Amino acid sequence: MATTSVGASDVPNPRKNDGNSRNSNNTDTAANGGPDERPVVFSVRHLWKVFGPKADRIPDDADAAGLSAQELREKTGCTAAVRDVSFDVHKGEVFVVMGLSGSGKSTLVRCLTRLIEPTSGKLEMDGEDVRAMDRGALRELRRRRAAMVFQHFGLLPHRSVVDNVAYGLEIQGMGKAKRREKAAEMVDKVGLAGLEKRRPGQLSGGQQQRVGLARALAVDPEVLLFDEPFSALDPLIRRDMQEEVVRLHREEGRTMVFITHDLAEALRVGDRIALMRDGRIVQLGTPEEIVGSPADDYVRDFVRDVPREQVLTVRRAMRPAEDGEDGDGPALAPDTLISDAIETVARTGGPVRVVDGTRCLGIVDHACLLNVVARLQGPQHDEHGEVAA
Ligand SMILES: Nc1ncnc2c1ncn2[C@@H]1O[C@H](COP(=O)(O)OP(=O)(O)OP(=O)(O)O)[C@@H](O)[C@H]1O
């Protein structure tokens, strides 16, 4: 069985210096308080997937809805792998589905392209009703619009790297010269230039996964769906691949849905994380929201060992400015990680302003930064991490 793992020193954030706020562009309600205005790619409402006899009766059965997974199994013989799940995936975000083994991650993501047929609920891609699509439209959806990258790379052993990458284009009917050219471009993009002619058996696990990634990218899908893509890789290569995903995302802004049971991985790659338990989403939020404001004891326990200073930003640490403090002196942007702010405050030796443009949002000093790291009660923040006046 898979376990959740968070190494205490294991969550450095590869995008912390990318100039993008981790939480200004990634929630239904953005950090500035406004809604996420980007178009919705996947819209999921009240989705259920029930396995077992008379499965379609379960979603409407008020009694069944109140039962735990085990009670439901005992009483009805059914497993509700996905239970009344609703969320939107916005264009350009990395949406992570996380949870322990058996929580419903794979079932949920397979439902998005109907690799698994949902039992009930509403499912749209770019406003189109996915549940109403016929075979042809579904094939198109899976081949061109939402490409899946699996843990087991599914490479063709007798084909070269470049021909494996070109495979999806071949299925689409693209001519040989053109698809090879495109495939070579993708091989280059994922850092495998020079290895085009090798066979999969002559590559390391990490390199094989890069071929899988290049193959998915070659068809230029609107969304990439990753099903635990890196869980078979050793930790260093895994880290490399996570950074690769973040780099590709940053450079291309491609929408990604990423399944993992590893919290450190979720925090590293995710713009938002849906944390699942027994088929339900128990919390959906940015890494900072999940770590800084866990929805319940289950989530709190889940994130207990996360090094908070590497996930939370100064928004969560700052206190209101006192008279005279909001003038000159050193300043930090509101999305600065606590770990970086500690360095600045230690260097300057005094309070530092948190500034959004010309507006002073608050102050961080030794005490409030320590409070966050030590989990002590500091200033009150609303659910978006804004300090209360
Ligand atoms: N075809 C099936 N028939 C019956 N039950 C199923 C079927 N597929 C999945 N399940 C059950 O649905 C639940 C969710 O399974 P799912 O594979 O979606 O979980 P997961 O979170 O992806 O797990 P893992 O991390 O181990 O892959 C589990 O209890 C599983 O046993």
The ligand as an SDF file (V2000), in Angstrom:
LIG
                    3D

 31 33  0  0  0  0  0  0  0  0999 V2000
  -13.1540   -1.8170  -10.9050 N   0  0  0  0  0  0  0  0  0  0  0  0
  -13.3600   -1.6770   -9.5960 C   0  0  0  0  0  0  0  0  0  0  0  0
  -14.2870   -2.4380   -8.9510 N   0  0  0  0  0  0  0  0  0  0  0  0
  -14.5390   -2.2890   -7.6420 C   0  0  0  0  0  0  0  0  0  0  0  0
  -13.9020   -1.3930   -6.8550 N   0  0  0  0  0  0  0  0  0  0  0  0
  -12.9660   -0.6180   -7.4300 C   0  0  0  0  0  0  0  0  0  0  0  0
  -12.6490   -0.7200   -8.8210 C   0  0  0  0  0  0  0  0  0  0  0  0
  -11.6750    0.1940   -9.1080 N   0  0  0  0  0  0  0  0  0  0  0  0
  -11.4000    0.8190   -7.9450 C   0  0  0  0  0  0  0  0  0  0  0  0
  -12.1540    0.3420   -6.9390 N   0  0  0  0  0  0  0  0  0  0  0  0
  -12.1730    0.7800   -5.5460 C   0  0  0  0  0  0  0  0  0  0  0  0
  -12.4100    2.1760   -5.5380 O   0  0  0  0  0  0  0  0  0  0  0  0
  -11.6510    2.8070   -4.5070 C   0  0  0  0  0  0  0  0  0  0  0  0
  -10.8020    3.9030   -5.1300 C   0  0  0  0  0  0  0  0  0  0  0  0
   -9.8210    3.3100   -5.9630 O   0  0  0  0  0  0  0  0  0  0  0  0
   -8.7580    4.1850   -6.7860 P   0  0  0  0  0  0  0  0  0  0  0  0
   -7.9280    3.2570   -7.5780 O   0  0  0  0  0  0  0  0  0  0  0  0
   -9.4710    5.2650   -7.4950 O   0  0  0  0  0  0  0  0  0  0  0  0
   -7.9050    4.8160   -5.5870 O   0  0  0  0  0  0  0  0  0  0  0  0
   -6.5230    5.5810   -5.6490 P   0  0  0  0  0  0  0  0  0  0  0  0
   -6.6360    6.6960   -4.6720 O   0  0  0  0  0  0  0  0  0  0  0  0
   -6.1760    5.9240   -7.0520 O   0  0  0  0  0  0  0  0  0  0  0  0
   -5.5430    4.4740   -5.0860 O   0  0  0  0  0  0  0  0  0  0  0  0
   -3.9800    4.1790   -5.4130 P   0  0  0  0  0  0  0  0  0  0  0  0
   -3.1990    5.3310   -4.8960 O   0  0  0  0  0  0  0  0  0  0  0  0
   -3.7160    2.9120   -4.6410 O   0  0  0  0  0  0  0  0  0  0  0  0
   -3.8830    3.9940   -6.9010 O   0  0  0  0  0  0  0  0  0  0  0  0
  -10.8440    1.6940   -3.8410 C   0  0  0  0  0  0  0  0  0  0  0  0
  -11.5460    1.2820   -2.6930 O   0  0  0  0  0  0  0  0  0  0  0  0
  -10.8210    0.6030   -4.8770 C   0  0  0  0  0  0  0  0  0  0  0  0
  -10.7150   -0.6600   -4.2670 O   0  0  0  0  0  0  0  0  0  0  0  0
  1  2  1  0
  2  3  1  0
  2  7  2  0
  3  4  2  0
  4  5  1  0
  5  6  2  0
  6  7  1  0
  6 10  1  0
  7  8  1  0
  8  9  2  0
  9 10  1  0
 10 11  1  0
 11 12  1  0
 11 30  1  0
 12 13  1  0
 13 14  1  0
 13 28  1  0
 14 15  1  0
 15 16  1  0
 16 17  2  0
 16 18  1  0
 16 19  1  0
 19 20  1  0
 20 21  2  0
 20 22  1  0
 20 23  1  0
 23 24  1  0
 24 25  2  0
 24 26  1  0
 24 27  1  0
 28 29  1  0
 28 30  1  0
 30 31  1  0
M  END
$$$$
